[in-house]
Amino acid sequence: MPRIANKRSKEITPLSDSIQSRVFTLPLFPLHSVLFPHLPVQLHIFEERYKSMINGCIDTGTPFGVVLIREGSEVGAPATPYDIGCVAVILEVERMKDGRMNLLAAGERRFRLLEYMEADVPYLVGRVEELNDDIDDETGADELHSLFTQYLALLAECIEEPMPEIPLPNDAVTLSFCVASVAMLAPEEKQRLLEMTRVSERVHTEVSWLRRQIEELQDARCSRPDPGTLLIARPIDIESDRWQRYGIEARN
């Protein structure tokens, strides 16, 4: 289990020096939501500690880590995070006169939190290791793609909007993260999907969920979804200028 070091640590290496290795350090941003690789997240930064953290990331061109809160809150005393999180890369920043920021970031890759501590900064810093998937030969990606396309079409019909053109990824890994991001599940259930390292397990779990959701939508027993759900389904284009601007292609 991760631990909090009560003393100030001098052993945390600069992120820019360690991001190429499997074990590296990250400033941590605990949230009540789950971030998945290649999917976007919008954040409003207003606490002084996180303004300091984000400004540091912007100045050095480095990412931060998003972790789901296990205990505690987003505001106030440091929260206790789950062990698995996602590296977040800053794509756009809107600065306000009072120092607050609106942030667009995107998930890059997952990590396992080995330990976290308060060092010489007012926010948590984690020592993490990269977490990769075990890609199975038979993942069921074709069925997942078909069901997810049907699900999005039903959502568009439910909110009486035309179905937007969303180029869904064909690879099972990225597609499964898209589905997990859109899924109307509790954060703890999304966290379980984030933590799965067998792609077939994640895909089969989502296929079962999509079948139930499609049945409910077809039976008109669903609640009116948030129109933004359709936009969340669009993964970040990793070939885009915004993504490559931060050197992500060098770390993939």
C-alpha positions in Angstrom: 0.0 0.0 0.0 1.2 3.6 -0.6 2.3 5.5 2.4 2.5 9.1 3.3 5.9 10.3 4.5 5.4 12.8 7.2 8.9 14.3 6.9 9.9 16.4 3.9 11.6 14.2 1.3 14.7 15.2 -0.6 14.8 12.0 -2.7 12.2 12.9 -5.3 13.9 13.1 -8.7 12.9 15.7 -11.2 10.0 14.5 -13.5 11.8 15.6 -16.6 14.8 13.4 -15.7 12.8 10.3 -14.9 9.7 10.2 -17.2 11.6 8.0 -19.7 12.1 5.2 -17.1 9.5 2.7 -15.9 9.6 4.2 -12.3 9.2 7.9 -12.1 7.7 10.7 -10.0 4.6 12.8 -10.5 2.8 15.6 -8.8 -0.7 14.2 -7.9 -4.1 15.7 -8.5 -6.7 13.7 -6.5 -10.2 13.9 -7.9 -13.7 12.3 -7.5 -13.5 11.2 -11.1 -11.4 8.7 -13.1 -9.2 9.7 -16.0 -8.5 7.2 -18.8 -5.6 7.1 -21.4 -6.3 9.2 -24.5 -9.4 10.7 -23.1 -9.9 14.4 -22.2 -10.5 16.1 -18.8 -11.4 19.7 -18.1 -10.4 21.1 -14.7 -11.0 24.4 -13.0 -7.9 25.2 -10.9 -8.5 27.6 -8.0 -6.7 26.2 -4.9 -3.3 27.8 -4.4 -1.5 24.5 -4.1 -2.8 23.3 -7.4 -2.2 26.6 -9.1 1.4 26.2 -8.0 1.5 22.6 -9.2 0.0 23.4 -12.6 2.2 26.4 -13.1 5.2 24.2 -12.4 4.0 21.7 -15.0 3.4 24.4 -17.6 6.8 26.0 -17.0 8.7 22.6 -17.4 6.4 21.1 -20.0 5.7 18.1 -17.8 2.6 16.1 -16.9 0.8 15.4 -13.6 -1.0 12.4 -12.3 -4.8 12.1 -11.8 -5.9 9.7 -9.0 -9.3 8.8 -7.7 -9.9 9.8 -4.1 -10.5 6.8 -1.8 -11.0 8.9 1.3 -11.2 12.7 1.7 -12.2 15.6 -0.5 -10.8 17.5 -3.5 -10.5 20.7 -1.4 -8.7 21.0 1.9 -6.5 18.4 3.6 -4.7 15.9 1.3 -6.9 13.1 0.3 -6.1 9.4 0.3 -5.9 8.2 -3.3 -6.4 4.8 -5.0 -3.2 3.0 -6.1 -3.9 3.2 -9.9 -4.0 6.5 -11.7 -3.4 8.1 -15.1 -0.8 10.5 -16.3 -2.4 13.8 -17.5 -0.8 16.0 -20.2 -1.8 19.6 -20.4 -3.1 20.7 -23.8 -4.7 24.1 -23.2 -4.8 26.6 -20.4 -7.2 29.6 -20.0 -5.8 32.0 -17.3 -8.0 34.3 -15.3 -6.9 37.6 -13.8 -7.2 36.3 -10.2 -4.8 33.4 -11.0 -7.4 30.7 -11.5 -7.2 28.5 -14.6 -9.4 26.4 -16.8 -7.4 23.5 -18.0 -7.8 21.0 -20.8 -5.7 17.9 -20.3 -5.7 14.4 -21.7 -4.8 11.0 -20.2 -1.6 9.5 -21.5 -0.8 6.2 -19.7 -1.6 4.5 -16.4 0.6 4.2 -13.4 0.7 2.3 -10.1 1.3 4.4 -7.1 4.2 2.9 -5.1 4.3 5.7 -2.4 3.2 9.3 -2.1 4.5 12.0 0.1 4.4 15.7 0.9 7.9 17.0 -0.1 8.9 20.6 -0.5 5.6 21.5 -2.1 2.0 21.9 -0.7 0.6 19.0 -2.8 1.2 15.3 -3.0 4.0 13.8 -5.0 4.0 10.2 -6.0 6.7 7.7 -6.9 5.0 5.6 -9.5 5.6 2.8 -12.0 4.1 2.5 -15.5 1.2 0.0 -15.7 0.7 -1.8 -19.0 -2.0 -4.0 -20.5 -1.8 -7.8 -21.1 -3.3 -7.9 -24.6 -5.1 -11.2 -25.3 -5.4 -12.8 -28.7 -9.2 -12.8 -28.4 -10.5 -9.6 -26.9 -14.0 -9.2 -28.4 -13.1 -5.8 -29.8 -15.4 -6.1 -32.8 -18.5 -6.8 -30.7 -17.5 -3.9 -28.4 -17.2 -1.5 -31.3 -20.6 -2.6 -32.7 -22.4 -2.3 -29.4 -20.7 1.1 -28.5 -21.7 2.5 -31.9 -25.3 1.4 -31.3 -25.2 2.8 -27.8 -24.1 6.2 -28.9 -26.7 6.3 -31.6 -29.4 5.5 -29.1 -28.1 8.3 -26.8 -28.2 10.7 -29.7 -31.8 9.7 -30.4 -32.7 10.0 -26.7 -31.5 13.6 -26.5 -33.0 14.3 -30.0 -29.7 15.3 -31.5 -28.1 14.1 -34.7 -25.4 11.5 -34.2 -22.1 13.3 -34.4 -19.3 11.8 -36.5 -17.1 10.1 -33.9 -14.2 8.1 -35.3 -14.0 5.4 -32.8 -10.6 3.6 -32.4 -10.4 0.1 -33.8 -7.8 -1.2 -31.3 -9.2 -2.9 -28.3 -7.2 -1.0 -25.7 -8.1 2.5 -26.7 -11.7 1.6 -27.5 -12.1 0.0 -24.1 -10.9 3.2 -22.5 -13.4 5.2 -24.5 -16.2 3.0 -23.4 -15.1 3.2 -19.7 -14.9 7.0 -19.9 -18.5 7.3 -21.2 -20.0 4.5 -19.0 -22.6 5.9 -16.6 -21.0 4.1 -13.7 -20.0 5.1 -10.2 -16.4 6.3 -9.9 -15.4 3.2 -8.0 -16.7 1.0 -10.9 -14.7 3.1 -13.4 -11.7 2.7 -11.2 -12.1 -1.0 -11.4 -12.0 -0.8 -15.2 -8.9 1.4 -15.1 -7.2 -1.1 -12.9 -7.8 -4.1 -15.2 -4.7 -5.2 -17.1 -6.3 -8.0 -19.1 -7.8 -6.3 -22.1 -10.3 -9.2 -22.7 -11.6 -8.8 -19.1 -12.2 -5.1 -19.6 -13.8 -5.6 -23.0 -16.1 -8.4 -21.8 -17.1 -6.4 -18.7 -18.0 -3.4 -21.0 -19.8 -5.6 -23.5 -22.1 -6.9 -20.7 -22.7 -3.3 -19.5 -23.5 -2.1 -23.0 -26.0 -4.9 -23.6 -27.9 -3.9 -20.5 -27.8 -0.2 -21.3 -28.9 -0.7 -24.9 -31.9 -2.8 -23.7 -32.9 -0.1 -21.3 -32.6 2.6 -23.9 -34.6 0.6 -26.4 -37.3 0.1 -23.8 -37.4 3.8 -23.1 -36.6 3.2 -19.4 -33.5 5.4 -19.4 -33.1 8.8 -17.9 -32.3 11.6 -20.2 -28.5 11.5 -20.6 -26.2 14.5 -20.6 -25.6 15.7 -24.2 -21.9 16.0 -23.3 -21.7 12.3 -23.0 -21.4 12.0 -26.8 -18.4 14.4 -26.8 -16.7 12.5 -24.1 -16.7 9.5 -26.4 -14.2 11.2 -28.7 -10.6 10.2 -27.8 -7.8 12.8 -28.1 -6.1 12.5 -31.5 -2.6 11.5 -30.5 -1.3 12.7 -33.9 -2.6 16.2 -33.4 -0.4 19.2 -33.0 -1.7 19.9 -29.5 -0.6 16.4 -28.4 2.8 16.4 -30.1 3.5 19.8 -28.8 4.2 18.3 -25.5 6.5 15.6 -26.8 4.1 12.7 -26.2 5.3 10.9 -29.2 8.7 10.5 -27.7 7.3 8.8 -24.6 4.9 6.3 -26.3 
